[in-house]
Amino acid sequence: MRLMSKLCLTGFLACVISLTSVFTSRAEDAKPVLTIATGTISSVLDSIEGVAKQLGYADQVKMARVTIDGLQGIDKKKPIAVSFLSTGEGYAPVVLLPVTDVKKIVDTAGALLGQTELNVTIEEGDEPGQYFIETPAGAVVVTAKNGWAVLMMDAQSEYLPSDPAKIVATIEKDCLIGFDLNLGNTTQEELEAALLPIKMVASFNPDPQVKRSLDMMDTMVEFYFNNIVQVKESFRVDAKTGDITIDESIVFKSDSDVAKSMSTLKETKSNFGGFYQPKGSVFSFIAASQAQVDKAITDKIMKVITDIYDPMIDGFKEQLKENEDGSELYANPVIDVLYKQYIDLAKSGKFDLAATLNANLTFVGALSVPDGKAFDSLVDTLLKVAEENDPEKLKEVTVKRNFTTYKDFKLTSFSGKELNGDVPPILNGKETSIVIGIKKDAICAAFGIGSADDVTKTLKVSLDKSATPIAMPTTPF
């Protein structure tokens, strides 16, 4: 949930900043607030192609690669980036495209636009390597600079960065994609001024969810500026093995409540027995933490968390009511249980999680929880909903409720066949099973191709390998 809130805020800031059009004339003060960049184009294509091959999508990715490789003028040894620069009174978005020949890129873009009915034209500027793209929203200036094509709104061109490479230098070069959110380069007042036009327009919308969203937005902005200076995150994928690595760096304000809380974290060895990456995995993750909880500080932080998530959850439930497929009958009890467990985990200061996913889509994961009985009741609730509302669909699934107990986990299995085109090719038409284990202080689950017995064996071996019985550490593929 913490990662999700950061990614949501990052995406939100990108939308807000790109809509801002208030600027000053002090170009030298324009500093990057939010930068989103890929790794080098070649490395990104290699990574995507490697994972796609394992999941059965190699042909589709190859077609895309042939198209990209055929583009002339692109420097595939560099990344693509978008950055939002603070001007002191607003934000100036800038797009950075790595090029070997900007004219070839512009000619290709012009040819593509000529095949559409868009009211967009391209004209050559007075300066060498300069072009103007006339759009209904205004003129975009393209400037060739040190191996980059820099795109900005013409009205903001005074903030043209002198060295585009410095902007992308903060992002890991070998990542699939990464972002750098530097709140130290802007102010809360500057962001709030940028938000004002959006708030004014939104205030005319009578939908209660809009009001909740605006309140949540204010809370998130205040929380970030009170506690955080900088957030950097990068996602890397090994092209050969498919292993995914997530690197994260957060700089907290030294006097913030979050910094005080983080300072009490102890180095703890996970109950999962240590980090493990099975051969051919596409994802492996393990984390454990323990903090000395200061009730006063924790209560303040939890107040912020609930102020952010309560309206978000209420709004999501309202949206579910509009669906006619009955999804709210299943989603609402799941949301209620997960949210309460998340809040209780955050209050406790303890966290223990492990998960791993193999390229053949076999998954095993475990999580320590405050109240295992709540999850046991949730399974019964969902089965009852299915019996009352989808009896025919339920007949397509073989359910074995609490069919055995292993390492104090009560195991329940669900088996059936995936027969729709929305699943990866390696799953379509195959029998798949999921086995869920629940005990008083932990839950575990395994999913994979095969019968319930096959997947149960995978889960049991993982539990046998566990350092302690609270959860399980490794996936013995």
Residue pairs with C-beta under 8 A, 6 or more apart in sequence:
1 309
1 342
3 248
5 220
5 308
6 181
6 231
6 233
9 181
9 220
9 224
10 34
10 36
10 179
10 181
10 231
12 217
12 220
13 33
13 34
13 84
13 181
13 191
14 34
14 36
14 82
14 84
16 191
16 194
16 195
16 198
17 33
17 34
17 84
17 91
17 93
17 194
18 84
18 91
18 93
19 194
19 197
19 198
20 90
20 91
20 194
21 90
21 155
22 89
22 90
22 193
22 194
23 87
23 89
23 90
23 92
23 155
23 156
23 159
24 87
24 88
24 89
24 90
25 158
26 87
26 88
27 87
27 158
27 159
27 160
29 86
29 87
29 88
30 85
30 86
30 87
30 92
30 159
30 161
31 85
31 86
31 182
31 185
31 186
32 83
32 84
32 85
32 86
32 167
32 170
32 180
32 182
32 185
33 84
33 85
33 86
33 91
33 181
33 182
33 183
33 185
33 186
34 83
34 84
34 179
34 180
34 181
34 182
35 81
35 82
35 83
35 84
35 167
35 168
35 170
35 171
35 179
35 180
36 81
36 82
36 83
36 177
36 178
36 179
37 79
37 80
37 81
37 82
37 96
37 168
37 171
37 177
37 178
37 179
38 44
38 79
38 80
38 81
38 175
38 176
38 177
39 47
39 79
39 172
39 173
39 174
39 175
39 176
39 177
39 178
39 236
40 76
40 77
40 78
40 79
40 173
40 174
41 68
41 74
41 75
41 76
41 77
41 78
41 79
41 80
41 98
42 76
42 77
43 174
43 239
44 176
44 177
45 65
45 68
45 76
46 239
47 176
47 236
47 237
47 238
47 239
48 61
48 176
48 237
49 58
49 61
49 62
49 65
49 239
50 237
50 238
50 239
50 240
50 241
50 242
51 237
51 242
51 282
51 359
52 58
52 60
52 61
53 61
54 242
54 280
54 282
54 359
55 282
55 359
55 361
55 424
55 425
55 426
56 424
56 425
56 426
57 424
57 425
68 74
68 76
69 76
71 105
71 108
72 101
72 104
72 105
72 108
73 99
73 100
73 101
73 102
73 103
73 104
73 105
73 108
74 97
74 98
74 99
74 100
74 105
75 98
75 99
75 100
75 147
76 98
77 98
78 98
78 147
78 148
78 168
79 96
79 98
79 168
79 171
79 173
80 96
80 97
80 98
81 95
81 96
81 164
81 167
81 168
81 171
82 93
82 94
82 95
82 96
83 93
83 94
83 96
83 167
84 91
84 92
84 93
84 94
85 91
85 92
85 93
85 94
85 159
85 161
86 185
86 186
86 190
87 159
88 190
89 190
89 193
90 190
90 193
90 194
91 186
91 190
91 194
92 152
92 153
92 156
92 159
93 152
93 153
93 156
94 150
94 151
94 152
94 159
94 160
94 161
94 167
95 150
95 151
95 152
96 148
96 149
96 150
96 151
96 164
96 167
96 168
97 105
97 148
97 149
97 151
98 147
98 148
98 149
99 105
99 144
99 147
99 148
99 149
100 147
102 129
102 131
102 142
102 144
102 149
103 129
105 149
106 122
106 131
106 142
109 122
109 133
110 122
113 120
113 121
113 122
119 135
119 136
120 133
120 134
120 135
121 133
121 134
122 131
122 132
122 133
122 134
123 131
123 132
123 134
124 130
124 131
124 132
125 131
125 132
125 141
127 143
128 144
129 143
129 144
129 145
130 141
130 142
130 143
130 144
131 141
131 142
132 139
132 140
132 141
132 142
132 154
133 139
133 140
133 141
133 142
138 153
138 154
138 155
139 153
139 154
139 155
140 151
140 152
140 153
140 154
141 151
141 152
141 153
141 154
141 157
142 149
142 150
142 151
143 149
143 150
143 152
143 157
143 160
144 150
145 160
145 161
145 164
146 163
146 164
146 165
147 165
148 164
148 165
150 160
150 161
150 164
152 159
152 160
161 167
170 180
170 182
170 232
171 178
171 179
171 180
171 232
171 234
172 178
172 234
172 236
172 247
174 236
175 234
175 235
175 236
175 247
176 234
176 235
176 236
176 237
177 234
177 235
178 232
178 233
178 234
178 235
179 231
179 232
179 233
179 234
180 230
180 231
180 232
181 230
181 231
181 232
182 229
182 230
183 224
183 225
183 228
183 229
183 230
184 229
184 230
187 225
188 221
188 222
188 225
191 221
191 225
192 221
195 217
195 221
199 214
202 210
202 213
202 214
203 214
208 318
209 314
209 315
209 318
209 319
212 311
212 312
212 314
212 315
213 311
213 315
215 307
215 311
216 307
216 308
216 311
216 312
219 304
219 307
219 308
220 308
223 304
223 308
226 253
226 256
226 257
227 252
227 253
227 256
227 257
227 258
227 259
228 250
228 251
228 252
228 253
228 256
228 258
229 251
229 252
229 253
230 249
230 250
230 251
231 248
231 249
231 250
231 251
232 247
232 248
232 249
232 250
233 246
233 247
233 248
233 249
234 246
234 247
235 244
235 245
235 246
236 244
236 245
236 246
236 247
237 243
237 244
237 245
238 244
238 245
241 279
241 280
241 281
242 280
242 281
242 282
242 359
243 277
243 281
243 282
243 283
243 284
244 282
244 283
244 284
246 285
252 258
252 259
252 262
253 259
257 297
257 300
257 301
258 301
260 294
260 297
261 291
261 294
261 297
261 298
261 301
262 291
264 291
264 292
264 293
264 294
264 349
265 289
265 290
265 291
266 289
266 290
266 291
266 292
268 288
268 289
268 290
269 288
269 467
270 286
270 287
270 288
270 352
270 354
270 467
270 473
271 288
271 352
271 368
271 466
271 467
271 468
271 470
271 471
271 473
272 286
272 288
272 352
272 353
272 354
272 366
272 466
272 467
272 471
272 472
272 473
272 474
273 465
273 466
273 467
273 468
273 473
273 474
274 286
274 467
274 473
275 284
275 286
276 284
276 286
276 354
276 356
276 473
276 474
276 475
277 284
277 356
278 284
278 356
278 358
278 474
278 475
278 476
278 477
279 477
280 358
280 359
280 360
280 477
281 356
281 357
281 358
281 359
281 475
281 477
282 357
282 358
282 359
283 355
283 356
283 357
284 355
284 356
284 357
285 353
285 354
285 355
285 356
286 353
286 354
286 355
286 473
287 351
287 352
287 353
287 354
288 351
288 352
288 353
289 349
289 350
289 351
290 349
290 350
290 351
291 349
291 350
292 349
293 347
293 348
293 349
298 346
298 347
298 349
301 346
302 343
302 346
302 347
305 343
305 346
306 343
309 339
313 335
313 339
316 335
317 328
317 331
317 332
317 335
320 327
320 328
320 331
320 332
321 328
326 389
326 390
329 385
329 389
330 382
330 385
330 386
333 378
333 381
333 382
333 385
334 378
334 382
337 374
337 375
337 378
340 374
341 369
341 370
341 371
341 374
341 375
344 370
344 371
345 351
345 368
345 369
345 370
348 370
350 368
351 368
352 367
352 368
352 442
352 470
352 471
353 365
353 366
353 367
353 368
354 365
354 366
354 367
354 471
354 472
354 473
355 363
355 364
355 365
355 366
356 363
356 364
356 365
356 474
356 475
357 363
358 475
358 477
360 426
360 448
360 449
360 477
361 424
361 426
361 427
361 447
361 448
361 449
362 446
362 447
362 448
362 449
362 455
362 458
362 475
362 477
363 445
363 446
363 447
363 448
364 444
364 445
364 446
364 447
364 458
364 459
364 462
364 472
364 475
365 444
365 445
366 442
366 443
366 444
366 445
366 471
366 472
366 473
367 442
367 443
367 444
367 471
368 441
368 442
368 470
368 471
369 375
369 441
369 442
369 443
370 441
371 440
372 438
372 439
372 440
372 441
372 442
372 443
373 440
375 438
375 443
376 410
376 438
379 401
379 412
379 436
379 438
383 394
383 399
383 401
386 393
386 394
387 394
396 416
396 417
397 414
397 415
397 416
398 413
398 414
398 415
398 416
398 452
399 412
399 413
399 414
400 412
400 413
400 452
401 412
402 410
402 411
402 412
403 411
403 412
403 413
404 411
405 411
406 437
406 459
406 460
406 463
407 437
407 463
407 464
407 466
407 469
408 439
408 440
408 469
409 437
409 438
409 439
409 442
409 444
409 463
410 437
410 438
410 439
411 435
411 436
411 437
411 456
411 459
412 435
412 436
412 437
412 438
413 433
413 434
413 435
413 436
413 452
413 455
413 456
414 433
414 434
414 435
414 436
414 452
415 431
415 432
415 433
415 434
415 451
415 452
416 431
416 432
417 429
417 430
417 431
417 432
418 427
418 428
418 429
418 430
418 432
419 428
419 429
420 428
421 428
426 449
427 449
430 449
431 449
431 450
431 451
432 447
432 448
432 449
432 450
433 447
433 448
433 450
433 451
433 452
433 454
433 455
434 445
434 446
434 447
434 455
435 445
435 446
435 447
435 452
435 455
435 456
435 459
436 443
436 444
436 445
437 443
437 444
437 445
437 459
437 463
441 470
442 470
442 471
444 459
444 462
444 463
444 471
444 472
445 459
446 455
446 456
446 458
446 459
446 462
447 455
448 454
448 455
448 458
458 475
458 476
458 477
459 472
461 476
462 472
462 473
462 474
462 475
462 476
463 469
463 472
465 472
465 473
465 474
465 476
466 472
466 473
466 474
467 473
